[in-house]
């Protein structure tokens, strides 16, 4: 029976010949991820169940990244719960401050996610890892507790929507713009309960960073996962990052999709999502005159090296507007180091940016850039809900790194073309 | 998950409560803003439940109240703090047009009853009283006795709840 990549991965992990959308299965999971916000609840559930042993210490990944380095006393206690559990159970992949990064940037960078795998994470942006041809989905803390004990979890096989992108991207248009445009088209529940499979010649031409950004925001359309069929770029990306063998899985030619959407990317401009919904998108040329007080470049969506290179290209030899607080947060320690070696940090510092150690920080209104009442920020992050970056009466606009950098320079939402 | 067990086996199968009404796409940052996630203590979270959608909600909500919302309730983050906060604030059930899928999972895992009923918004106003039977998914509006049919809880989920929720199911499986 012809199956999609998601159906095939789920069938393989459930020990079944085939699965169909709607079917409930129990499947083996390859990686289980949690962070300083979600792991404490999972650990409490694990203990309350009377469990003494994790099913496999090599398959559990714990990353203190949301409110780490500890933002306050309560966060310090939460991070400590994670650290103590990791030590007690000798968890192989625990990443302390100084080695850590934002989980969804860190795992691919370290080759901890492989094509054909199932990754679950108590973080909604776990869908990022579908960029590598894996089935990756966000779950709750109780799901993580259950999987840490048994190595298995129940899933409902999702229907798949196929998104086909063709044509050549314009200058300054990136994976971020494709996914914002798509969410603007289908809405924040346009892919509710469904898998989003991304393909087409524009996707083939896209970097791994661009694909990770697209998969990252599948959840913003309600998607259960975002997935790409692996190709030479996937394999090249993994080379040198992992020594493990893996078996790539691909959608069959006759696989059934509940819907197929086509986009010609050659006409797509850089996109901006206006408050307070990621689906509230406009081309940057139609943004109007919107003053901003803060610009944030970072997050699991756009804090990778390619994102910082693009931002540096725009910021080189320029300074942020005096009315704007520019904050740059490399997503991982590795990205930070590479940006240093490539001279990008120098460009950011010359532009009068505050450059931070990796953290999710301001993206979810934690710290490192909270907005006051009435303030507006443009950010490369993923959500612009009410109160997301601070005061309930503040505004967040979502865009790609080039647009955020250009806006920081001009003090208002703008395209790099205007510089 | 003892609460989940009660829901299926005991007296909580039938609920009756006053409605708080919300719109479409109520996200987890509205249900419990991320700035309060430096704790997972239910009582603390309850103090800020729905605060960014309605700042006075934590003061107004009463034990046993029911939330009625539009489509895609609980979208956004995977935080289990969202159903924890709703439960701790006293919410007995959420009836929405549809639910974001991680929230849907979390609600069952935490023992917060939820029902999908796209028609309900058109039949009730804030403050109305409804009776809900979780077993068959019927919702009766007290003011005019209209009976609405929500999507019944799938058998598999009922079985999970009958086991006392996911952790009890896992305990049995792992011989804990």
Interface residues (C-beta under 8 A of the other chain):
Chain A: X24 X37 X38 X40 X41 X44 X45 X48 X49 X50 X51 X66 X67 X71 X72 X74 X75 X78 X121 X122 X123 X124 X126 X138 X139 X140 X141 X142 X143 X145 X146 X149 X150 X154 X188 X189 X192 X193 X219 X222 X224 X277 X364 X365 X366 X370 X383 X385 X386 X387 X388 X390 X392
Chain B: X25 X27 X29 X30 X33 X34 X35 X37 X38 X39 X40 X51 X52 X53 X55 X71 X72 X75 X76 X77 X78 X79 X80 X81 X84 X98 X100 X101 X102 X105 X106 X109 X110 X154 X156 X160 X165 X166 X167 X169 X170 X171 X173 X174 X176
